[in-house]
C-alpha cells in the first residue's frame, strides 16, 4: 500500500470505556506516523452495534484485521504497518 494513501480504520467504542480511551490514545500516536482515516463508532448509537460489540470493545478494524479488547499499542501498530501486506496476500 502506498504510505501516502490514508489507512482506513474503524474504531468501535462507547463513552466511559477506559480500555477505549487507551486505544484512542494509541491511535492518536499512530496518526503522527501514518496517514490514518479514522471512523469512530459509538456502539450506544445503535441497538444492533451494541448487541454485536458490547462485550468486545474496544474493537478496531484495520484493513482485513479486526482487533478486540485488550488491544495494546504494539498489536495496533503492527496491524497498521501491515495493512498493505494483508491486502496483497489476500489477492494471491
Secondary structure, DSSP 8 states (H G I E B T S, - for coil): --TTS-EEEEEEE-TT-HHHHHHHHHHHHHHTTS-EEEEEEEGGG-HHHHHHHTTT-SEEEETTEEEESS--HHHHHHHHHTHHHHHHHHT-
